Amino acid sequence: MPRYATIITGDDGFEVVSAIGEFEGAAPRARLGRVEAVAPGVLIGMVRDASGGFCFPPAGIDSRAVGLAMAKLKARAGAAKPAARPKRGKRAG
């Protein structure tokens, strides 16, 4: 039986395999993205590479990871500051 994958375009512009199924007869209709026949080794989460095949995205730093790390560092910096001493009022003379 031929394998078909639903291909969607992610926020980063890559074409991602979101679902895979085996169907007899005609190819299924696409509800979201598009459907195309794929090889047996293709798995959910793979992206289309420059040669037109599928591979997993390279493990690297994406913008979401950078944003989370920056937020954690800012939160730590705010918590590490010592409490300021209260200001004394002027004495009545």
CYANA upper distance limits for C-alpha pairs under 8 A (distance plus 0.5 A):
  1 MET  CA     22 GLU  CA      6.55
  1 MET  CA     23 PHE  CA      6.78
  1 MET  CA     24 GLU  CA      6.41
  2 PRO  CA     22 GLU  CA      6.23
  2 PRO  CA     23 PHE  CA      6.80
  2 PRO  CA     24 GLU  CA      7.64
  2 PRO  CA     37 ALA  CA      7.32
  2 PRO  CA     38 VAL  CA      8.39
  3 ARG  CA     20 ILE  CA      7.36
  3 ARG  CA     21 GLY  CA      6.13
  3 ARG  CA     22 GLU  CA      4.93
  3 ARG  CA     23 PHE  CA      7.17
  3 ARG  CA     37 ALA  CA      6.15
  3 ARG  CA     38 VAL  CA      6.25
  3 ARG  CA     39 ALA  CA      7.51
  3 ARG  CA     40 PRO  CA      7.54
  4 TYR  CA     20 ILE  CA      6.16
  4 TYR  CA     21 GLY  CA      5.96
  4 TYR  CA     22 GLU  CA      6.64
  4 TYR  CA     23 PHE  CA      7.86
  4 TYR  CA     27 ALA  CA      7.73
  4 TYR  CA     28 PRO  CA      8.43
  4 TYR  CA     35 VAL  CA      6.87
  4 TYR  CA     36 GLU  CA      5.91
  4 TYR  CA     37 ALA  CA      4.83
  4 TYR  CA     38 VAL  CA      6.18
  5 ALA  CA     17 VAL  CA      6.82
  5 ALA  CA     18 SER  CA      7.72
  5 ALA  CA     19 ALA  CA      5.99
  5 ALA  CA     20 ILE  CA      4.79
  5 ALA  CA     21 GLY  CA      6.98
  5 ALA  CA     35 VAL  CA      6.03
  5 ALA  CA     36 GLU  CA      6.15
  5 ALA  CA     37 ALA  CA      6.80
  5 ALA  CA     38 VAL  CA      6.85
  6 THR  CA     17 VAL  CA      6.39
  6 THR  CA     18 SER  CA      6.13
  6 THR  CA     19 ALA  CA      5.65
  6 THR  CA     20 ILE  CA      6.93
  6 THR  CA     30 ALA  CA      7.69
  6 THR  CA     32 LEU  CA      8.15
  6 THR  CA     33 GLY  CA      6.92
  6 THR  CA     34 ARG  CA      6.08
  6 THR  CA     35 VAL  CA      5.07
  6 THR  CA     36 GLU  CA      7.31
  7 ILE  CA     15 GLU  CA      6.72
  7 ILE  CA     16 VAL  CA      6.04
  7 ILE  CA     17 VAL  CA      5.26
  7 ILE  CA     18 SER  CA      6.51
  7 ILE  CA     19 ALA  CA      8.09
  7 ILE  CA     33 GLY  CA      6.04
  7 ILE  CA     34 ARG  CA      5.86
  7 ILE  CA     35 VAL  CA      6.63
  7 ILE  CA     36 GLU  CA      8.06
  8 ILE  CA     15 GLU  CA      6.05
  8 ILE  CA     16 VAL  CA      5.88
  8 ILE  CA     17 VAL  CA      7.06
  8 ILE  CA     18 SER  CA      7.13
  8 ILE  CA     32 LEU  CA      7.68
  8 ILE  CA     33 GLY  CA      5.13
  8 ILE  CA     34 ARG  CA      7.29
  9 THR  CA     13 GLY  CA      6.32
  9 THR  CA     14 PHE  CA      6.11
  9 THR  CA     15 GLU  CA      4.93
  9 THR  CA     16 VAL  CA      6.52
  9 THR  CA     33 GLY  CA      7.82
 10 GLY  CA     14 PHE  CA      5.97
 10 GLY  CA     15 GLU  CA      6.73
 10 GLY  CA     16 VAL  CA      6.99
 14 PHE  CA     47 VAL  CA      6.85
 14 PHE  CA     48 ARG  CA      7.39
 15 GLU  CA     47 VAL  CA      6.00
 15 GLU  CA     48 ARG  CA      6.09
 16 VAL  CA     44 ILE  CA      8.42
 16 VAL  CA     45 GLY  CA      6.54
 16 VAL  CA     46 MET  CA      6.30
 16 VAL  CA     47 VAL  CA      4.99
 16 VAL  CA     48 ARG  CA      7.18
 17 VAL  CA     43 LEU  CA      7.71
 17 VAL  CA     44 ILE  CA      5.65
 17 VAL  CA     45 GLY  CA      5.83
 17 VAL  CA     46 MET  CA      6.07
 17 VAL  CA     47 VAL  CA      6.87
 18 SER  CA     44 ILE  CA      6.02
 18 SER  CA     45 GLY  CA      6.74
 19 ALA  CA     44 ILE  CA      6.43
 20 ILE  CA     43 LEU  CA      7.98
 20 ILE  CA     44 ILE  CA      7.32
 23 PHE  CA     27 ALA  CA      7.35
 23 PHE  CA     28 PRO  CA      7.93
 27 ALA  CA     35 VAL  CA      8.22
 27 ALA  CA     36 GLU  CA      8.41
 28 PRO  CA     35 VAL  CA      7.75
 29 ARG  CA     35 VAL  CA      7.65
 30 ALA  CA     34 ARG  CA      5.80
 30 ALA  CA     35 VAL  CA      6.17
 38 VAL  CA     42 VAL  CA      7.09
 42 VAL  CA     46 MET  CA      7.59
 42 VAL  CA     54 PHE  CA      7.17
 42 VAL  CA     55 CYS  CA      8.35
 45 GLY  CA     56 PHE  CA      7.37
 46 MET  CA     54 PHE  CA      6.33
 46 MET  CA     55 CYS  CA      5.58
 46 MET  CA     56 PHE  CA      5.00
 46 MET  CA     57 PRO  CA      7.32
 47 VAL  CA     54 PHE  CA      5.87
 47 VAL  CA     55 CYS  CA      6.01
 47 VAL  CA     56 PHE  CA      6.32
 47 VAL  CA     57 PRO  CA      6.75
 48 ARG  CA     52 GLY  CA      6.41
 48 ARG  CA     53 GLY  CA      6.09
 48 ARG  CA     54 PHE  CA      4.95
 48 ARG  CA     55 CYS  CA      6.90
 49 ASP  CA     53 GLY  CA      6.12
 49 ASP  CA     54 PHE  CA      6.17
 49 ASP  CA     55 CYS  CA      6.93
 61 ILE  CA     65 ALA  CA      6.84
 61 ILE  CA     66 VAL  CA      7.52
 62 ASP  CA     66 VAL  CA      7.03
 63 SER  CA     67 GLY  CA      6.66
 64 ARG  CA     68 LEU  CA      6.74
 65 ALA  CA     69 ALA  CA      6.69
 66 VAL  CA     70 MET  CA      6.65
 67 GLY  CA     71 ALA  CA      6.70
 68 LEU  CA     72 LYS  CA      6.78
 69 ALA  CA     73 LEU  CA      6.76
 70 MET  CA     74 LYS  CA      6.66
 71 ALA  CA     75 ALA  CA      6.66
 72 LYS  CA     76 ARG  CA      6.70
 73 LEU  CA     77 ALA  CA      6.63
 74 LYS  CA     78 GLY  CA      6.76
 75 ALA  CA     79 ALA  CA      6.79
 76 ARG  CA     80 ALA  CA      6.54
 77 ALA  CA     81 LYS  CA      7.19
